[in-house]
């Protein structure tokens, strides 16, 4: 079972269609969605293309599929959205802290004075 890959997950969620699939799976909860339900979200979408998308989302650790008879049902992985939000939060805090420290270091450096040589 693949771990959540933050960079890949965020990149995939930059595609509005994949984001819509994740949203739909999130609202479906433990019931999940069949591939047919997900196909119905988009006009002119072939099952082959949906399978490719779902493989990418699964590879990033966002979703998983479960075969039920002849139909695959997809589910969002438990806690994955919380993990992504926490990843953003911790990265943001790190960035803000580093920036603040750099600004303090720059402020503590005194400007060199230029001595007047004209005297």
N, C-alpha and C positions, 0 to 999 in steps of 0.2 A: 504494500500500500504506500503510494508516494506521499512524502511530507509536503507541506505547503511551501511552495516556492514563491516568495513575495514578489520578486521582480517580474517573474513570468505571469503571476496572477494579476498584478496591476496592469501589465501590458495587455493581457487578454481582455480585461475589463474595460480597456480603452475602446474596444469595439462595441458599439451600441447593441449589436445583435447578441453578442455573448453576454453583455451586461443584462440584457432583457431576459435571457435564459436563466441566469443566476437569480435575478429578481423573482422570476416565476417559480423557480424551485424553492426559493426562500419562503414564498407565500404558501406553497403547497405543503410545507412541513414534512411530517413523517409519511404522508401519503405519496409524496414524490409526484413525478409526471412521467407518463409514457412518452416514448419517442413520437407517437402520433399526436399527442397533445402539444408537444413542443413544435412539431412541424406546422401545426395549425396557427402558431404565432406569426408565421411569416408566409407571405404569398411567394410563389415561385421558388420554394426551397425543396431541394431533393433530399431524400433520406441519406444518401451518400455524404452530402455536405454536412448534414446534421451530425452524422457519425464522426466526421472529421473534427467538428467543433467540440463535440463531447469528449473525444479522445484528448484534445488539447486541454480542455478544462480539467479532465481527470489527471492528466500529466502534471498540471500545476497544483494538484491537490485540492481543488475546489469542489469537485463533485465525484460521485461514484455511481455506477450502474448495477442493476440487479435484474437478472433474467427471470421473468415470470411467464412461464409457458413459452409462447413464441414472441413475446413482447419484452423489450428492455424498459425498465422503469429507472429514472434517474433521480438522484437525491443530492441536495447540497450537503456537504460534509459538516457534521456537528461542530460548532464553534469556529468555523473557518472565517466568518465575517468578523467575529470578535478578535481573532488573531490578526487579521489585516488591519483593523482599527488600532489595535495595540502596537502593531509594527509602525504605523504612521505616528502614533503618539510618542513612542520611545525615540524614533528617529528625529522627530521634531524637537523634542526636549534636548537631545544631544546636540543638534544643530544650534539651537538657541543658546545653550550653555557655552558651546565653543565660540560662538560669535560674541557673546557677552565678555568672555575671558579675553578674546583678542582685542576688543574695544578698550577694555581696562588696561591691557598691556600697552596699547598705543597711547592712551591718555597719560600713562605714567612716564613715558619717554619725554624728556624735556627737549624743546627745540634748541639746537645749538645757536649760540649768539655769534653774530658777525661783528668783529672788532673793527672800529673805524681806523683805517691806515692813513687818513689824510692829515693827521696831526703832526 
